[in-house]
């Protein structure tokens, strides 16, 4: 299937100097003058419709004589790039994604949405849009897929005779409380099923939308069945507006921590990703602010840039922090064995080298001083009650790619 995208956002090649492709099979990005880089669009992490790694086609504007070619200036292309978010509703056949990664604290995950409107430029989930033949760039944050039958599918999967409850996380790939959730309520439906059958879970989010579901989460937390983690990457609202353009403001996230803690929900803070010379200097202050708001545990992961995320992040640096770009990238390579991404178990979550070791020491010392020593909360899986009524089998003709994509999301861990 050939997906037709707005040609305006395909007008520009990546402008930073590169001598090698960003990923196997990709052609090298050509250098260009900095003046050719399109300006950032407010509310979007990127306007670049970078080709995904599976693509065998390259799109370029062509003047067919009918006045359809977009203008050749960055300013005109930018106007076309400010498109509205489109949400596609999908009937899925499976929901629970298993992973065997030894370096994450859960074995099952639920992600009610593919793509994320928050538009975080560093998001390691961006490459998953390539499986849908969509761009990991602008498409990832403007073309969202909503798993509208998630609650029904979850009930069926929990009812399976061989199902055994395991540590479960909601929102580990894309945010379960992104803007589309306000209207669709898919995440709430999932939590209702988990609450009904006493299945323990944790949720991680950047959104204050999680407060809406406190009527479900708080009673479960009282029985050691629920915990929440809020991602706070910076206290600098200016940095947050470009780094995570449609996520909640830093002060609002701290308020969410406070409200969750006040309701009796165990709350942790994720200071991730930690980006050298951008939010890294704030590490101790973020932990202090989160602790003061009510957080009881903390963790942090140095930034990693898999697949198409690397050139997207490099372009973002050139747009917003050109004077720091070289230093930031050099330090990331120092922590990733000379690369921008290290996918190896055991090192990808912590990095390697002296700089990674220094960050680990700073994190450990700050957590020890603030009483945030533990990384996660232990929940009670023994209370699970299997659904008694046999669930309806998946409908014929349901999205045949769902199993592959869901499995692929799990493979990110």
N, C-alpha and C positions, 0 to 999 in steps of 0.2 A: 504494500500500500504506500503510495506516495503522498506525504502530507504537505499541503501547500501552506507556506507561512508568509507572513508579511515581508515582501521583498526589501522594505526599507531597512530592516534590521540585519539583512544579509549583505549589506553594501560594503562593509569594511572588513579587511583582513586585520588580524591581530598585529599591533604595531611594535611590540617590544622585539628586540633583537634575539633571534633564536637560531642556532645552527643545526638543531636536531628536531624531529617531530616530537609533539607532546606525548604521543602514545604510539604503539606499534601500528604500522599501516597508514599513519597519517602523513600528509606531506608537510614539509617544514613551513613554518610561518615566516612570511617575508617581512623584512624590516620596512618601516615607513617613517616619515617625519611625524614627530609628536603632534603636530598640528592636525594630522588626519584622524587622530583618535576621536571618536564621537563623544560628545559631552555626556555626563551621567544624567539620567532622567530621575527626577524626584519620585521616590516611592518604589523604585526598582533597583535590584542589586546589579543588574546588567541589562543592556539592550542588545547584546551580541547573540545572535542565533548560531552559535558555533555548531558545526556539523558533529554529530555523534560518531563514536568510533566504529560503528557498524556501517556507516553510510558509504555507498559507492558512488554517490553523486556529489557534485559541487554546483551550487547555484550562484549565478551572477546576473546582475541586471542587464537587459538587452533592449535596445530601442527598436521596436517593431514598426515605428512610423505612425502609430495610433495614439501617441501621447501617453502611453502607459508606463514609460520608464520613470523611475523616481529621480528626483533631483540629485545632483552629485555632491551636494554640500552636507557636512555633518549636521548642520542646524536643521535642514529640511528632513533628513533621515530621522533625526531625533523626534520630530513631531509625529512621524508615522510609527515610531517605536512605542509611544505611550498608549498602548491598547489596553482595553479592559480585560479583566480576568474571566476566562471561560471555564465553567465547571461541567464536566461530563459525568453523568451518573452511570454506574456500571453494576451489573448483577454478577457477583463473583461466586466461584465454586468452592473456594477455600479461603481461610482467613488466618489461621495460626501459622506462623513461620518459625521453623525450628532452626537453631544454629548450634554448632559444636565448637564455637570459638572458646578457647580456654581463658581469654583475657577480658571477657565481659561477665557481668554479674547476673545474667538471666539466660534461660534456655529457650524460651518462647517469646515471640513478640507479635503485637497487633498494630498495624498501621492503617487506619481507616481511610487514608488519602494517599494518592500518588502525586508527587509534586507538592510544592509548598509556597503559598503566597507570601510568606514572610520575606522571601528573597535573600536570605543570608548568602553572601557571596562565597563563603568558605565551605558551604554545606557539602559534606562528603556523599550525600545521597543524590546529588545532581546527575551523575552518570546513569542512574536507573532510568531516566527518561529516554535514554537511547534504546532501551528494550521496547519502547512504544513507538519507535521511529520519530521521536521528537527531540528537539534540541535540549541539551543539559543547561543551556544558557537561559535566554528569555522565556522559552517554552516551559521550563521547569517551574517558573513562578507565575506564569499566566495561563497555563493549560493544565488544570487540576482534574484528576480523576477521583471520584467519590464512590466508595464501596457501599452503596445505599442499603444492601441487604446484609450488612455485616453482622447485625445482632442475630438474625435468623440462622446464618451460617455458623456462627459461634455456638449457638445452642446445639446445633446438630453435631458439631465436632466434639463438644463436651460430653454428649450423650453416647459417643462411640464406645463400644465395650472395652476396647484396649486403651482408652485414654487414661493417662496418669498425670495428675497435676504436677507442674514444674514451675519454677520461678518465671513469672510472666511480666513483661513490660509493655506499656502502651506508649507509642510515639517515639520509638527509638530511631526510626529512619526519617519520617516527616512528622511535623507537629500535628498532634491529634486535635489541637484547639486553634488551628488556623482560622482565618475569617469565615470560610465556608461552613464551619461547624455551627456558627450562630444560627444559620437558617436550617441546616440539614439535621443536626442533632445526632449524627451517627455515633460519635464517641459516647454520648450519654446512653444511647441504646445498648452499646457494648458493656458499659459499666453496670447498667441495670441487670443484664444477664449474669455478669460476674457476681453481683450482689445477691441475686436470687439463689444462686447455686454455691455461694460461699467460697468462691475461688479467689485466692489472694492475688494481688497485682500491685505494680508500681506504675507511675506515670511520670514522664519527663516532658516539660513544656517551657516555652518562653512567654506564654500567653496568660493574661489574667482571666481568660474564659474558663479556666479550671474551677474558679470560685463558684460558677453556676451550679456545679455538680457536688457541692459540699454536702448537700442533703443526702447523697449516696455515699460519698467518700468518707465523711467523718464517722458515721456509725460503723463502717467497716474497719476504719483505723482503730477504733476503740477495741475491736476484737483481733487486732494484729493481722488484718487482712488487706491493708492498703497503706501506701506511702507515696509521697510526691517529691519530685526533684525539679527545681526551677533553675533554668540556665541564666546566669548573669555574667555576661562576658565583659562588661565595662560599666563604669559609673558615669562616663562621659556621654551625655545625650547627643552631642554633635557627632562623635564617632559612631554611636549606635545607629543614627539616622542613615548613615551610608553603609555601614557594615551589615545591618539587619533592618532594612528600611521599613518593613511593615510589621515588625514585632513590637511588643509593648516596650515603652520607654523604661530605662533602668529603674527609675524611682517607682514606677508602677509594678515592676517585678518584685521589688523589695516589699511593697505593700501586699502583694499576693503571698509572699512567704509569711508575712505577719498574720494575715487572715487565715491561712491554712494552719499555722501553728496555734493560733488562738482557738481554732475549732478542734484541736486535739489531733491533727494529722501530723505524723512524723515528716519533717521536711528537710531535704538536703539541698545543697547548692552545687551546681556544676559551673566551674569557671573554665569553660571550654568553648572553642579552642583557645589555647594560649598562644598569642601571636607576638613574636619578638619585636620590641620597640613600638608596638601599638597598644595592646591591652596588657602585655606582660608586666610593665612597671606598676600596674594597679593591683596585682595579685593580692597582696596583704590587705589593701584597703577594701577590696571586694569581699574578701572573707570576713573582715571585721563588720562590714555593713550587713552582710547576710546573717552573721551570728546575732547581731543586735536585733535583727528583724524576727529571729526565731529559728533559724536553721540549726540543725543538730549534727549534721555531717557534711562532708565536702569532698569533691574530687576535681581533678583538672587533667586535661589531655592536651599536649602540644599539638599545634596545627599540623594536619597532614593533607596533602593535595592530590588525591587519586585521579587518574585519567584526565578528563576534560576540565576538572576543577583547577588544575595548575595554570593553564593559559588564561582562564577566566579571572583567577585571583591576580595573576600578574598584570592583566590589563586594568583591573580595579586599582591596584597599587599605583600604576602610572597615571590614572585619572585623579586620584584623591591624595596620594602621598608620593609624588614623583621623586622628591629629594631623599626619601627614606627607602624607596623600593629596592635598590641594590643591597642595602644593609639587611633588610628584612629577609630577602630571598637567600642571601648568603648564610644568615644564621639558621634558617630553616634547613638548608642543606647540611649545615654542621650537625644538626640534630637527627638528620635522616640519612646518614651514611653517604653524603654527597648528592643525594637526590631530593626531590620535593615531596616524595611519598615513600614510606617504607611499609609494605603490606605484611611483613613477617609477624607471626604471633610472638608475643613476649617483648617486642620492641616497638610495635606500631602505636601503642597507647602511652608510651613513656619517652620514646626517642632514645638516642644513644649519644655518647660523647660528653665532653665536659659541660657544655651548656645545658644539656638535658639533665645531667646530674645536679647542676646548680639549681635548676627550677624545681626538681624533686625535693631537694633539701629545703628550699624556701617554703614549698607547700607543706612539707612535714612539720617544719618548725612553727609555721603560722597556725596550722591546725592543732598542734599540741598546745600552744599558748592559748588558743581560743576555745579549747574543748571540743574541737571538731574532728577528733582522731579517726573515727570510723568512716568508711567509704560508703556503706549502704546499711539498710535496715533489714533485719531478719523477720520474715513474715511466716505465718502459720499455714502450711498447706494441708494440714490434716483435717480441716473443717469442710473440705470440698464435698458437695452433695451432687451426685450425678443426676442429670435430668431424667425423670422417670418416663415421660412420654417419648416414644420414638420420634425422632425429628424427621421432617420431610426431606426426601433426597434432593440433591441439587437439580434444578430444572434443566431440561434438555436445551441445548443451544446456548447455554450460559457462556460467558466470555472464555473462549478456549485457551487464551494466553494467560489466564489468571494464575494457574498453578506455576507456570514458569516464572512469571514476574514476582510472585510472592516468594518463591524459593530464592530468586535472585536477590531480593531485599535482604533475606536472612544471610546470604553469602557476604554481605558487606561487613559482617562481623567476623 
